[in-house]
Amino acid sequence: DIFLLDRGFPSVRLITLLNGLGKKYVMRVSKSFLKEVNEFTASSDIDKTINIDITKRRIATHRIKDIHEPVNFDLR
């Protein structure tokens, strides 16, 4: 099974949940979803794997809900 999710669904919580369950997914995100995504869309790259590092400081600064520990995952 592969989950297909549109722009209304992206969240760090959902990504960590799907990754933790070992699920496969394709998710459209807005350019402003995460800083790293915004930087990619501003670059001339066409395809790239981006490492996302959600630290405790970033959780507090951006008020990321339901995530209390640092999280690290890749987006493509």
All heavy atoms as a GROMACS GRO file, in nm:
protein
  622
    1ASP      N    1   0.083  -0.118   0.000
    1ASP     CA    2   0.000   0.000   0.000
    1ASP      C    3   0.088   0.125   0.000
    1ASP      O    4   0.191   0.128   0.066
    1ASP     CB    5  -0.088   0.004   0.124
    1ASP     CG    6  -0.192  -0.107   0.124
    1ASP    OD1    7  -0.233  -0.150   0.015
    1ASP    OD2    8  -0.232  -0.149   0.233
    2ILE      N    9   0.044   0.224  -0.073
    2ILE     CA   10   0.110   0.355  -0.073
    2ILE      C   11   0.002   0.459  -0.047
    2ILE      O   12  -0.099   0.464  -0.117
    2ILE     CB   13   0.179   0.385  -0.207
    2ILE    CG1   14   0.288   0.282  -0.234
    2ILE    CG2   15   0.238   0.526  -0.207
    2ILE    CD1   16   0.355   0.296  -0.370
    3PHE      N   17   0.022   0.542   0.054
    3PHE     CA   18  -0.072   0.649   0.085
    3PHE      C   19  -0.042   0.770  -0.003
    3PHE      O   20   0.075   0.809  -0.017
    3PHE     CB   21  -0.059   0.690   0.233
    3PHE     CG   22  -0.104   0.585   0.328
    3PHE    CD1   23  -0.015   0.492   0.378
    3PHE    CD2   24  -0.237   0.579   0.368
    3PHE    CE1   25  -0.057   0.394   0.467
    3PHE    CE2   26  -0.279   0.482   0.457
    3PHE     CZ   27  -0.190   0.389   0.506
    4LEU      N   28  -0.144   0.829  -0.060
    4LEU     CA   29  -0.132   0.952  -0.140
    4LEU      C   30  -0.200   1.064  -0.062
    4LEU      O   31  -0.320   1.057  -0.033
    4LEU     CB   32  -0.199   0.935  -0.277
    4LEU     CG   33  -0.145   0.822  -0.363
    4LEU    CD1   34  -0.229   0.808  -0.491
    4LEU    CD2   35   0.000   0.846  -0.398
    5LEU      N   36  -0.122   1.167  -0.028
    5LEU     CA   37  -0.174   1.276   0.056
    5LEU      C   38  -0.154   1.409  -0.014
    5LEU      O   39  -0.046   1.438  -0.065
    5LEU     CB   40  -0.101   1.275   0.191
    5LEU     CG   41  -0.111   1.143   0.266
    5LEU    CD1   42   0.005   1.125   0.360
    5LEU    CD2   43  -0.242   1.135   0.340
    6ASP      N   44  -0.256   1.492  -0.014
    6ASP     CA   45  -0.249   1.622  -0.079
    6ASP      C   46  -0.196   1.727   0.018
    6ASP      O   47  -0.165   1.698   0.133
    6ASP     CB   48  -0.388   1.661  -0.132
    6ASP     CG   49  -0.379   1.754  -0.252
    6ASP    OD1   50  -0.268   1.794  -0.290
    6ASP    OD2   51  -0.486   1.788  -0.308
    7ARG      N   52  -0.192   1.851  -0.026
    7ARG     CA   53  -0.130   1.958   0.052
    7ARG      C   54  -0.196   1.988   0.185
    7ARG      O   55  -0.135   2.049   0.271
    7ARG     CB   56  -0.124   2.087  -0.031
    7ARG     CG   57  -0.013   2.085  -0.132
    7ARG     CD   58  -0.006   2.217  -0.199
    7ARG     NE   59  -0.118   2.225  -0.293
    7ARG     CZ   60  -0.107   2.273  -0.415
    7ARG    NH1   61   0.006   2.318  -0.458
    7ARG    NH2   62  -0.212   2.276  -0.493
    8GLY      N   63  -0.318   1.947   0.208
    8GLY     CA   64  -0.382   1.976   0.336
    8GLY      C   65  -0.335   1.887   0.450
    8GLY      O   66  -0.365   1.913   0.566
    9PHE      N   67  -0.260   1.782   0.421
    9PHE     CA   68  -0.225   1.684   0.522
    9PHE      C   69  -0.084   1.694   0.582
    9PHE      O   70  -0.062   1.642   0.690
    9PHE     CB   71  -0.242   1.542   0.463
    9PHE     CG   72  -0.385   1.506   0.440
    9PHE    CD1   73  -0.444   1.527   0.318
    9PHE    CD2   74  -0.461   1.453   0.543
    9PHE    CE1   75  -0.576   1.494   0.295
    9PHE    CE2   76  -0.594   1.420   0.523
    9PHE     CZ   77  -0.652   1.441   0.399
   10PRO      N   78   0.014   1.754   0.516
   10PRO     CA   79   0.151   1.746   0.568
   10PRO      C   80   0.168   1.801   0.709
   10PRO      O   81   0.117   1.908   0.742
   10PRO     CB   82   0.232   1.830   0.470
   10PRO     CG   83   0.150   1.835   0.348
   10PRO     CD   84   0.008   1.827   0.392
   11SER      N   85   0.237   1.724   0.789
   11SER     CA   86   0.278   1.768   0.922
   11SER      C   87   0.395   1.680   0.963
   11SER      O   88   0.407   1.566   0.919
   11SER     CB   89   0.163   1.755   1.022
   11SER     OG   90   0.137   1.620   1.053
   12VAL      N   91   0.479   1.734   1.048
   12VAL     CA   92   0.592   1.656   1.099
   12VAL      C   93   0.539   1.536   1.176
   12VAL      O   94   0.591   1.426   1.166
   12VAL     CB   95   0.683   1.745   1.187
   12VAL    CG1   96   0.789   1.661   1.257
   12VAL    CG2   97   0.747   1.854   1.103
   13ARG      N   98   0.431   1.554   1.249
   13ARG     CA   99   0.371   1.446   1.326
   13ARG      C  100   0.326   1.332   1.235
   13ARG      O  101   0.353   1.215   1.262
   13ARG     CB  102   0.251   1.500   1.406
   13ARG     CG  103   0.164   1.395   1.468
   13ARG     CD  104   0.219   1.352   1.603
   13ARG     NE  105   0.123   1.264   1.668
   13ARG     CZ  106   0.141   1.134   1.684
   13ARG    NH1  107   0.250   1.077   1.643
   13ARG    NH2  108   0.052   1.061   1.745
   14LEU      N  109   0.257   1.363   1.126
   14LEU     CA  110   0.210   1.260   1.034
   14LEU      C  111   0.326   1.188   0.967
   14LEU      O  112   0.325   1.066   0.954
   14LEU     CB  113   0.118   1.321   0.928
   14LEU     CG  114   0.058   1.224   0.827
   14LEU    CD1  115  -0.019   1.112   0.895
   14LEU    CD2  116  -0.029   1.298   0.728
   15ILE      N  117   0.429   1.262   0.927
   15ILE     CA  118   0.546   1.200   0.864
   15ILE      C  119   0.616   1.104   0.960
   15ILE      O  120   0.649   0.992   0.923
   15ILE     CB  121   0.643   1.308   0.813
   15ILE    CG1  122   0.580   1.380   0.693
   15ILE    CG2  123   0.778   1.248   0.774
   15ILE    CD1  124   0.655   1.504   0.649
   16THR      N  125   0.634   1.146   1.085
   16THR     CA  126   0.700   1.058   1.182
   16THR      C  127   0.613   0.936   1.213
   16THR      O  128   0.665   0.827   1.232
   16THR     CB  129   0.738   1.132   1.312
   16THR    OG1  130   0.621   1.190   1.370
   16THR    CG2  131   0.841   1.239   1.287
   17LEU      N  132   0.482   0.954   1.215
   17LEU     CA  133   0.392   0.842   1.238
   17LEU      C  134   0.400   0.740   1.124
   17LEU      O  135   0.418   0.620   1.148
   17LEU     CB  136   0.248   0.892   1.253
   17LEU     CG  137   0.140   0.784   1.270
   17LEU    CD1  138   0.159   0.710   1.402
   17LEU    CD2  139   0.003   0.847   1.265
   18LEU      N  140   0.392   0.787   1.001
   18LEU     CA  141   0.400   0.697   0.886
   18LEU      C  142   0.536   0.627   0.878
   18LEU      O  143   0.544   0.508   0.851
   18LEU     CB  144   0.371   0.773   0.756
   18LEU     CG  145   0.227   0.822   0.739
   18LEU    CD1  146   0.217   0.915   0.618
   18LEU    CD2  147   0.131   0.706   0.727
   19ASN      N  148   0.644   0.703   0.903
   19ASN     CA  149   0.777   0.642   0.902
   19ASN      C  150   0.790   0.537   1.012
   19ASN      O  151   0.846   0.429   0.990
   19ASN     CB  152   0.885   0.749   0.920
   19ASN     CG  153   0.904   0.834   0.797
   19ASN    OD1  154   0.861   0.799   0.688
   19ASN    ND2  155   0.968   0.947   0.813
   20GLY      N  156   0.737   0.567   1.130
   20GLY     CA  157   0.744   0.473   1.243
   20GLY      C  158   0.667   0.344   1.216
   20GLY      O  159   0.704   0.238   1.266
   21LEU      N  160   0.560   0.355   1.138
   21LEU     CA  161   0.481   0.237   1.104
   21LEU      C  162   0.534   0.164   0.980
   21LEU      O  163   0.481   0.061   0.940
   21LEU     CB  164   0.334   0.278   1.079
   21LEU     CG  165   0.259   0.332   1.200
   21LEU    CD1  166   0.123   0.387   1.158
   21LEU    CD2  167   0.243   0.222   1.305
   22GLY      N  168   0.640   0.222   0.919
   22GLY     CA  169   0.699   0.160   0.801
   22GLY      C  170   0.612   0.171   0.677
   22GLY      O  171   0.624   0.089   0.586
   23LYS      N  172   0.526   0.270   0.673
   23LYS     CA  173   0.434   0.288   0.560
   23LYS      C  174   0.501   0.368   0.449
   23LYS      O  175   0.588   0.451   0.474
   23LYS     CB  176   0.306   0.361   0.605
   23LYS     CG  177   0.230   0.290   0.713
   23LYS     CD  178   0.177   0.157   0.665
   23LYS     CE  179   0.097   0.087   0.773
   23LYS     NZ  180   0.050  -0.043   0.732
   24LYS      N  181   0.459   0.343   0.327
   24LYS     CA  182   0.507   0.418   0.212
   24LYS      C  183   0.404   0.524   0.178
   24LYS      O  184   0.282   0.499   0.190
   24LYS     CB  185   0.528   0.325   0.093
   24LYS     CG  186   0.636   0.222   0.118
   24LYS     CD  187   0.651   0.132  -0.002
   24LYS     CE  188   0.741   0.017   0.032
   24LYS     NZ  189   0.875   0.031  -0.005
   25TYR      N  190   0.451   0.641   0.137
   25TYR     CA  191   0.359   0.750   0.109
   25TYR      C  192   0.418   0.848   0.010
   25TYR      O  193   0.540   0.858  -0.006
   25TYR     CB  194   0.319   0.822   0.238
   25TYR     CG  195   0.438   0.878   0.315
   25TYR    CD1  196   0.483   1.007   0.293
   25TYR    CD2  197   0.505   0.801   0.408
   25TYR    CE1  198   0.592   1.058   0.363
   25TYR    CE2  199   0.613   0.849   0.478
   25TYR     CZ  200   0.656   0.979   0.455
   25TYR     OH  201   0.764   1.028   0.524
   26VAL      N  202   0.329   0.919  -0.056
   26VAL     CA  203   0.364   1.032  -0.142
   26VAL      C  204   0.279   1.147  -0.090
   26VAL      O  205   0.158   1.134  -0.074
   26VAL     CB  206   0.331   1.004  -0.290
   26VAL    CG1  207   0.357   1.128  -0.375
   26VAL    CG2  208   0.411   0.886  -0.340
   27MET      N  209   0.344   1.260  -0.062
   27MET     CA  210   0.275   1.372   0.001
   27MET      C  211   0.314   1.502  -0.067
   27MET      O  212   0.432   1.534  -0.074
   27MET     CB  213   0.315   1.374   0.149
   27MET     CG  214   0.250   1.480   0.232
   27MET     SD  215   0.310   1.479   0.404
   27MET     CE  216   0.265   1.317   0.460
   28ARG      N  217   0.217   1.572  -0.121
   28ARG     CA  218   0.246   1.705  -0.175
   28ARG      C  219   0.252   1.802  -0.058
   28ARG      O  220   0.170   1.797   0.033
   28ARG     CB  221   0.137   1.750  -0.272
   28ARG     CG  222   0.145   1.681  -0.403
   28ARG     CD  223   0.061   1.740  -0.512
   28ARG     NE  224  -0.053   1.820  -0.473
   28ARG     CZ  225  -0.112   1.909  -0.551
   28ARG    NH1  226  -0.066   1.930  -0.672
   28ARG    NH2  227  -0.216   1.977  -0.510
   29VAL      N  228   0.351   1.889  -0.062
   29VAL     CA  229   0.364   1.989   0.044
   29VAL      C  230   0.374   2.127  -0.020
   29VAL      O  231   0.417   2.141  -0.134
   29VAL     CB  232   0.487   1.963   0.135
   29VAL    CG1  233   0.475   1.828   0.203
   29VAL    CG2  234   0.616   1.973   0.058
   30SER      N  235   0.337   2.228   0.055
   30SER     CA  236   0.352   2.365   0.005
   30SER      C  237   0.498   2.406   0.017
   30SER      O  238   0.575   2.346   0.092
   30SER     CB  239   0.263   2.460   0.084
   30SER     OG  240   0.306   2.467   0.219
   31LYS      N  241   0.535   2.509  -0.055
   31LYS     CA  242   0.673   2.557  -0.050
   31LYS      C  243   0.712   2.602   0.090
   31LYS      O  244   0.828   2.597   0.127
   31LYS     CB  245   0.691   2.674  -0.147
   31LYS     CG  246   0.679   2.635  -0.291
   31LYS     CD  247   0.692   2.757  -0.378
   31LYS     CE  248   0.667   2.721  -0.524
   31LYS     NZ  249   0.672   2.837  -0.611
   32SER      N  250   0.616   2.645   0.168
   32SER     CA  251   0.646   2.697   0.302
   32SER      C  252   0.635   2.591   0.411
   32SER      O  253   0.643   2.624   0.529
   32SER     CB  254   0.551   2.813   0.334
   32SER     OG  255   0.417   2.768   0.333
   33PHE      N  256   0.619   2.464   0.374
   33PHE     CA  257   0.601   2.358   0.474
   33PHE      C  258   0.719   2.354   0.572
   33PHE      O  259   0.700   2.357   0.693
   33PHE     CB  260   0.584   2.224   0.405
   33PHE     CG  261   0.580   2.106   0.498
   33PHE    CD1  262   0.490   2.101   0.603
   33PHE    CD2  263   0.666   2.001   0.481
   33PHE    CE1  264   0.486   1.993   0.690
   33PHE    CE2  265   0.662   1.892   0.566
   33PHE     CZ  266   0.573   1.888   0.670
   34LEU      N  267   0.839   2.348   0.521
   34LEU     CA  268   0.960   2.350   0.604
   34LEU      C  269   1.065   2.434   0.534
   34LEU      O  270   1.066   2.445   0.412
   34LEU     CB  271   1.015   2.207   0.623
   34LEU     CG  272   0.931   2.111   0.706
   34LEU    CD1  273   0.985   1.970   0.693
   34LEU    CD2  274   0.929   2.153   0.852
   35LYS      N  275   1.155   2.491   0.612
   35LYS     CA  276   1.262   2.575   0.559
   35LYS      C  277   1.341   2.502   0.450
   35LYS      O  278   1.371   2.558   0.345
   35LYS     CB  279   1.355   2.617   0.673
   35LYS     CG  280   1.480   2.690   0.630
   35LYS     CD  281   1.573   2.713   0.747
   35LYS     CE  282   1.632   2.581   0.785
   35LYS     NZ  283   1.751   2.584   0.867
   36GLU      N  284   1.372   2.375   0.473
   36GLU     CA  285   1.450   2.298   0.377
   36GLU      C  286   1.375   2.281   0.244
   36GLU      O  287   1.437   2.281   0.138
   36GLU     CB  288   1.484   2.161   0.435
   36GLU     CG  289   1.576   2.165   0.556
   36GLU     CD  290   1.504   2.183   0.688
   36GLU    OE1  291   1.384   2.212   0.689
   36GLU    OE2  292   1.569   2.168   0.793
   37VAL      N  293   1.244   2.265   0.250
   37VAL     CA  294   1.164   2.254   0.128
   37VAL      C  295   1.166   2.387   0.052
   37VAL      O  296   1.181   2.390  -0.070
   37VAL     CB  297   1.019   2.212   0.161
   37VAL    CG1  298   0.931   2.215   0.037
   37VAL    CG2  299   1.016   2.074   0.225
   38ASN      N  300   1.151   2.496   0.124
   38ASN     CA  301   1.155   2.629   0.064
   38ASN      C  302   1.290   2.654  -0.004
   38ASN      O  303   1.295   2.706  -0.115
   38ASN     CB  304   1.127   2.735   0.170
   38ASN     CG  305   1.098   2.870   0.112
   38ASN    OD1  306   1.068   2.884  -0.006
   38ASN    ND2  307   1.107   2.971   0.195
   39GLU      N  308   1.399   2.615   0.060
   39GLU     CA  309   1.532   2.631   0.002
   39GLU      C  310   1.547   2.547  -0.125
   39GLU      O  311   1.607   2.591  -0.222
   39GLU     CB  312   1.640   2.594   0.104
   39GLU     CG  313   1.651   2.693   0.218
   39GLU     CD  314   1.741   2.646   0.330
   39GLU    OE1  315   1.789   2.530   0.326
   39GLU    OE2  316   1.763   2.724   0.424
   40PHE      N  317   1.492   2.426  -0.124
   40PHE     CA  318   1.499   2.341  -0.244
   40PHE      C  319   1.423   2.404  -0.360
   40PHE      O  320   1.473   2.407  -0.472
   40PHE     CB  321   1.443   2.201  -0.214
   40PHE     CG  322   1.424   2.120  -0.338
   40PHE    CD1  323   1.532   2.064  -0.404
   40PHE    CD2  324   1.298   2.102  -0.392
   40PHE    CE1  325   1.515   1.991  -0.521
   40PHE    CE2  326   1.280   2.030  -0.508
   40PHE     CZ  327   1.388   1.974  -0.573
   41THR      N  328   1.303   2.452  -0.335
   41THR     CA  329   1.223   2.510  -0.444
   41THR      C  330   1.288   2.636  -0.500
   41THR      O  331   1.269   2.668  -0.616
   41THR     CB  332   1.078   2.540  -0.401
   41THR    OG1  333   1.080   2.627  -0.289
   41THR    CG2  334   1.004   2.413  -0.366
   42ALA      N  335   1.366   2.705  -0.418
   42ALA     CA  336   1.436   2.825  -0.465
   42ALA      C  337   1.564   2.791  -0.542
   42ALA      O  338   1.618   2.875  -0.613
   42ALA     CB  339   1.470   2.915  -0.346
   43SER      N  340   1.609   2.667  -0.531
   43SER     CA  341   1.732   2.626  -0.600
   43SER      C  342   1.701   2.584  -0.743
   43SER      O  343   1.585   2.575  -0.784
   43SER     CB  344   1.800   2.510  -0.526
   43SER     OG  345   1.728   2.390  -0.546
   44SER      N  346   1.806   2.552  -0.817
   44SER     CA  347   1.788   2.505  -0.956
   44SER      C  348   1.780   2.352  -0.963
   44SER      O  349   1.768   2.296  -1.071
   44SER     CB  350   1.903   2.556  -1.043
   44SER     OG  351   2.026   2.506  -0.994
   45ASP      N  352   1.784   2.286  -0.848
   45ASP     CA  353   1.777   2.139  -0.845
   45ASP      C  354   1.640   2.092  -0.889
   45ASP      O  355   1.537   2.155  -0.862
   45ASP     CB  356   1.804   2.087  -0.704
   45ASP     CG  357   1.946   2.111  -0.658
   45ASP    OD1  358   2.035   2.114  -0.745
   45ASP    OD2  359   1.967   2.127  -0.537
   46ILE      N  360   1.638   1.977  -0.956
   46ILE     CA  361   1.512   1.918  -1.003
   46ILE      C  362   1.469   1.805  -0.911
   46ILE      O  363   1.351   1.788  -0.882
   46ILE     CB  364   1.528   1.866  -1.148
   46ILE    CG1  365   1.555   1.983  -1.240
   46ILE    CG2  366   1.406   1.788  -1.191
   46ILE    CD1  367   1.592   1.942  -1.382
   47ASP      N  368   1.565   1.729  -0.860
   47ASP     CA  369   1.535   1.615  -0.774
   47ASP      C  370   1.646   1.606  -0.670
   47ASP      O  371   1.764   1.613  -0.705
   47ASP     CB  372   1.529   1.488  -0.858
   47ASP     CG  373   1.483   1.367  -0.779
   47ASP    OD1  374   1.420   1.385  -0.674
   47ASP    OD2  375   1.512   1.255  -0.823
   48LYS      N  376   1.607   1.590  -0.545
   48LYS     CA  377   1.707   1.586  -0.440
   48LYS      C  378   1.646   1.523  -0.315
   48LYS      O  379   1.528   1.542  -0.288
   48LYS     CB  380   1.753   1.729  -0.408
   48LYS     CG  381   1.860   1.741  -0.306
   48LYS     CD  382   1.900   1.887  -0.290
   48LYS     CE  383   2.010   1.902  -0.189
   48LYS     NZ  384   2.049   2.042  -0.173
   49THR      N  385   1.726   1.451  -0.240
   49THR     CA  386   1.684   1.402  -0.110
   49THR      C  387   1.728   1.504  -0.005
   49THR      O  388   1.845   1.541  -0.001
   49THR     CB  389   1.744   1.263  -0.080
   49THR    OG1  390   1.701   1.172  -0.181
   49THR    CG2  391   1.701   1.212   0.055
   50ILE      N  392   1.635   1.547   0.076
   50ILE     CA  393   1.661   1.650   0.177
   50ILE      C  394   1.650   1.587   0.315
   50ILE      O  395   1.551   1.522   0.345
   50ILE     CB  396   1.559   1.765   0.166
   50ILE    CG1  397   1.558   1.824   0.025
   50ILE    CG2  398   1.586   1.872   0.269
   50ILE    CD1  399   1.440   1.916  -0.001
   51ASN      N  400   1.752   1.608   0.398
   51ASN     CA  401   1.746   1.558   0.535
   51ASN      C  402   1.681   1.665   0.622
   51ASN      O  403   1.720   1.781   0.621
   51ASN     CB  404   1.886   1.525   0.587
   51ASN     CG  405   1.879   1.469   0.726
   51ASN    OD1  406   1.894   1.542   0.823
   51ASN    ND2  407   1.855   1.340   0.737
   52ILE      N  408   1.579   1.623   0.698
   52ILE     CA  409   1.508   1.714   0.788
   52ILE      C  410   1.546   1.676   0.931
   52ILE      O  411   1.531   1.560   0.972
   52ILE     CB  412   1.355   1.701   0.770
   52ILE    CG1  413   1.315   1.721   0.624
   52ILE    CG2  414   1.283   1.798   0.862
   52ILE    CD1  415   1.344   1.857   0.567
   53ASP      N  416   1.596   1.772   1.006
   53ASP     CA  417   1.636   1.751   1.143
   53ASP      C  418   1.551   1.841   1.232
   53ASP      O  419   1.567   1.962   1.232
   53ASP     CB  420   1.785   1.782   1.159
   53ASP     CG  421   1.840   1.740   1.293
   53ASP    OD1  422   1.784   1.648   1.354
   53ASP    OD2  423   1.940   1.799   1.337
   54ILE      N  424   1.458   1.780   1.303
   54ILE     CA  425   1.369   1.855   1.393
   54ILE      C  426   1.428   1.843   1.534
   54ILE      O  427   1.417   1.739   1.598
   54ILE     CB  428   1.225   1.800   1.389
   54ILE    CG1  429   1.172   1.795   1.246
   54ILE    CG2  430   1.134   1.881   1.479
   54ILE    CD1  431   1.153   1.928   1.179
   55THR      N  432   1.491   1.949   1.579
   55THR     CA  433   1.555   1.951   1.710
   55THR      C  434   1.455   2.000   1.816
   55THR      O  435   1.349   2.052   1.783
   55THR     CB  436   1.676   2.046   1.709
   55THR    OG1  437   1.628   2.178   1.681
   55THR    CG2  438   1.778   2.005   1.605
   56LYS      N  439   1.492   1.983   1.942
   56LYS     CA  440   1.405   2.032   2.050
   56LYS      C  441   1.385   2.183   2.039
   56LYS      O  442   1.276   2.234   2.063
   56LYS     CB  443   1.464   1.996   2.187
   56LYS     CG  444   1.444   1.853   2.224
   56LYS     CD  445   1.481   1.829   2.368
   56LYS     CE  446   1.446   1.686   2.404
   56LYS     NZ  447   1.448   1.662   2.546
   57ARG      N  448   1.488   2.254   1.999
   57ARG     CA  449   1.477   2.400   1.983
   57ARG      C  450   1.378   2.434   1.872
   57ARG      O  451   1.295   2.523   1.886
   57ARG     CB  452   1.614   2.460   1.952
   57ARG     CG  453   1.610   2.610   1.935
   57ARG     CD  454   1.751   2.667   1.927
   57ARG     NE  455   1.744   2.810   1.922
   57ARG     CZ  456   1.769   2.882   1.813
   57ARG    NH1  457   1.806   2.823   1.702
   57ARG    NH2  458   1.759   3.013   1.815
   58ARG      N  459   1.388   2.362   1.762
   58ARG     CA  460   1.297   2.387   1.650
   58ARG      C  461   1.153   2.352   1.688
   58ARG      O  462   1.060   2.420   1.648
   58ARG     CB  463   1.342   2.305   1.529
   58ARG     CG  464   1.273   2.341   1.401
   58ARG     CD  465   1.338   2.269   1.286
   58ARG     NE  466   1.283   2.309   1.159
   58ARG     CZ  467   1.317   2.260   1.042
   58ARG    NH1  468   1.410   2.167   1.037
   58ARG    NH2  469   1.261   2.302   0.932
   59ILE      N  470   1.135   2.247   1.766
   59ILE     CA  471   1.002   2.209   1.814
   59ILE      C  472   0.942   2.323   1.894
   59ILE      O  473   0.826   2.362   1.874
   59ILE     CB  474   1.008   2.079   1.898
   59ILE    CG1  475   1.044   1.960   1.810
   59ILE    CG2  476   0.877   2.055   1.971
   59ILE    CD1  477   1.082   1.835   1.887
   60ALA      N  478   1.021   2.380   1.985
   60ALA     CA  479   0.972   2.488   2.069
   60ALA      C  480   0.950   2.617   1.990
   60ALA      O  481   0.848   2.685   2.005
   60ALA     CB  482   1.070   2.514   2.183
   61THR      N  483   1.043   2.650   1.903
   61THR     CA  484   1.036   2.774   1.826
   61THR      C  485   0.917   2.776   1.732
   61THR      O  486   0.848   2.876   1.718
   61THR     CB  487   1.166   2.794   1.744
   61THR    OG1  488   1.277   2.793   1.834
   61THR    CG2  489   1.163   2.924   1.668
   62HIS      N  490   0.891   2.664   1.666
   62HIS     CA  491   0.784   2.659   1.565
   62HIS      C  492   0.655   2.597   1.618
   62HIS      O  493   0.562   2.573   1.542
   62HIS     CB  494   0.833   2.582   1.442
   62HIS     CG  495   0.947   2.650   1.375
   62HIS    ND1  496   0.932   2.763   1.300
   62HIS    CD2  497   1.079   2.622   1.374
   62HIS    CE1  498   1.049   2.801   1.254
   62HIS    NE2  499   1.140   2.718   1.298
   63ARG      N  500   0.651   2.571   1.749
   63ARG     CA  501   0.532   2.515   1.813
   63ARG      C  502   0.480   2.392   1.739
   63ARG      O  503   0.363   2.383   1.705
   63ARG     CB  504   0.422   2.621   1.824
   63ARG     CG  505   0.462   2.738   1.910
   63ARG     CD  506   0.345   2.834   1.926
   63ARG     NE  507   0.396   2.966   1.957
   63ARG     CZ  508   0.395   3.069   1.872
   63ARG    NH1  509   0.343   3.057   1.754
   63ARG    NH2  510   0.445   3.184   1.908
   64ILE      N  511   0.571   2.298   1.712
   64ILE     CA  512   0.533   2.174   1.645
   64ILE      C  513   0.455   2.088   1.744
   64ILE      O  514   0.507   2.051   1.849
   64ILE     CB  515   0.656   2.100   1.590
   64ILE    CG1  516   0.727   2.188   1.487
   64ILE    CG2  517   0.616   1.966   1.529
   64ILE    CD1  518   0.860   2.134   1.440
   65LYS      N  519   0.331   2.058   1.712
   65LYS     CA  520   0.243   1.986   1.805
   65LYS      C  521   0.272   1.836   1.805
   65LYS      O  522   0.306   1.777   1.705
   65LYS     CB  523   0.097   2.009   1.765
   65LYS     CG  524   0.056   2.153   1.773
   65LYS     CD  525  -0.086   2.170   1.726
   65LYS     CE  526  -0.124   2.318   1.729
   65LYS     NZ  527  -0.258   2.340   1.676
   66ASP      N  528   0.255   1.776   1.922
   66ASP     CA  529   0.263   1.631   1.941
   66ASP      C  530   0.400   1.570   1.917
   66ASP      O  531   0.413   1.449   1.909
   66ASP     CB  532   0.161   1.558   1.853
   66ASP     CG  533   0.018   1.599   1.886
   66ASP    OD1  534  -0.009   1.623   2.006
   66ASP    OD2  535  -0.064   1.607   1.794
   67ILE      N  536   0.503   1.650   1.901
   67ILE     CA  537   0.639   1.600   1.887
   67ILE      C  538   0.719   1.657   2.005
   67ILE      O  539   0.724   1.778   2.022
   67ILE     CB  540   0.705   1.643   1.754
   67ILE    CG1  541   0.624   1.593   1.635
   67ILE    CG2  542   0.849   1.596   1.746
   67ILE    CD1  543   0.627   1.444   1.614
   68HIS      N  544   0.777   1.570   2.084
   68HIS     CA  545   0.847   1.616   2.204
   68HIS      C  546   0.994   1.578   2.204
   68HIS      O  547   1.071   1.628   2.284
   68HIS     CB  548   0.778   1.560   2.329
   68HIS     CG  549   0.632   1.591   2.332
   68HIS    ND1  550   0.585   1.718   2.354
   68HIS    CD2  551   0.524   1.513   2.313
   68HIS    CE1  552   0.452   1.718   2.349
   68HIS    NE2  553   0.414   1.594   2.324
   69GLU      N  554   1.033   1.490   2.115
   69GLU     CA  555   1.171   1.446   2.105
   69GLU      C  556   1.226   1.482   1.966
   69GLU      O  557   1.149   1.490   1.870
   69GLU     CB  558   1.181   1.294   2.127
   69GLU     CG  559   1.139   1.251   2.265
   69GLU     CD  560   1.228   1.306   2.374
   69GLU    OE1  561   1.350   1.315   2.355
   69GLU    OE2  562   1.174   1.341   2.481
   70PRO      N  563   1.356   1.501   1.954
   70PRO     CA  564   1.414   1.528   1.821
   70PRO      C  565   1.379   1.418   1.720
   70PRO      O  566   1.368   1.300   1.757
   70PRO     CB  567   1.564   1.532   1.848
   70PRO     CG  568   1.574   1.567   1.993
   70PRO     CD  569   1.456   1.502   2.059
   71VAL      N  570   1.359   1.458   1.597
   71VAL     CA  571   1.321   1.367   1.489
   71VAL      C  572   1.409   1.397   1.370
   71VAL      O  573   1.444   1.512   1.344
   71VAL     CB  574   1.172   1.388   1.450
   71VAL    CG1  575   1.134   1.301   1.334
   71VAL    CG2  576   1.081   1.365   1.567
   72ASN      N  577   1.445   1.292   1.296
   72ASN     CA  578   1.526   1.309   1.176
   72ASN      C  579   1.467   1.219   1.068
   72ASN      O  580   1.440   1.102   1.092
   72ASN     CB  581   1.670   1.268   1.206
   72ASN     CG  582   1.764   1.304   1.095
   72ASN    OD1  583   1.746   1.259   0.983
   72ASN    ND2  584   1.863   1.383   1.128
   73PHE      N  585   1.442   1.278   0.949
   73PHE     CA  586   1.390   1.198   0.839
   73PHE      C  587   1.431   1.262   0.706
   73PHE      O  588   1.478   1.376   0.704
   73PHE     CB  589   1.238   1.182   0.846
   73PHE     CG  590   1.162   1.311   0.854
   73PHE    CD1  591   1.122   1.378   0.740
   73PHE    CD2  592   1.128   1.365   0.978
   73PHE    CE1  593   1.052   1.497   0.747
   73PHE    CE2  594   1.057   1.484   0.987
   73PHE     CZ  595   1.019   1.550   0.871
   74ASP      N  596   1.417   1.186   0.600
   74ASP     CA  597   1.451   1.234   0.467
   74ASP      C  598   1.324   1.257   0.385
   74ASP      O  599   1.228   1.183   0.397
   74ASP     CB  600   1.539   1.134   0.392
   74ASP     CG  601   1.679   1.124   0.451
   74ASP    OD1  602   1.727   1.225   0.504
   74ASP    OD2  603   1.738   1.016   0.442
   75LEU      N  604   1.328   1.362   0.302
   75LEU     CA  605   1.223   1.390   0.206
   75LEU      C  606   1.285   1.390   0.069
   75LEU      O  607   1.401   1.428   0.051
   75LEU     CB  608   1.160   1.528   0.230
   75LEU     CG  609   1.086   1.552   0.359
   75LEU    CD1  610   1.035   1.695   0.363
   75LEU    CD2  611   0.971   1.456   0.374
   76ARG      N  612   1.207   1.354  -0.030
   76ARG     CA  613   1.255   1.362  -0.168
   76ARG      C  614   1.153   1.438  -0.249
   76ARG      O  615   1.035   1.420  -0.237
   76ARG     CB  616   1.274   1.223  -0.227
   76ARG     CG  617   1.320   1.228  -0.370
   76ARG     CD  618   1.359   1.090  -0.419
   76ARG     NE  619   1.382   1.100  -0.562
   76ARG     CZ  620   1.322   1.025  -0.651
   76ARG    NH1  621   1.240   0.932  -0.614
   76ARG    NH2  622   1.346   1.041  -0.777
   0.00000   0.00000   0.00000
